[in-house]
């Protein structure tokens, strides 16, 4: 059995366990659940502001 390479969130740099839910980050990176929620929320509000601007 080969060891899985260690991964870290590309935003907060917290180590990610193999069983953690992760999301694609920019490039080949991974986002933890918390950072993904923050990023998604920010992008959603930017979209809403652009629609009503």
Secondary structure, DSSP 4 states (H G I P E B T S, - for coil): -PPPPPEEBTTT--EE-TTS-EEE-STT-EEEHHHHHHHHHHHHHHHHHHH--
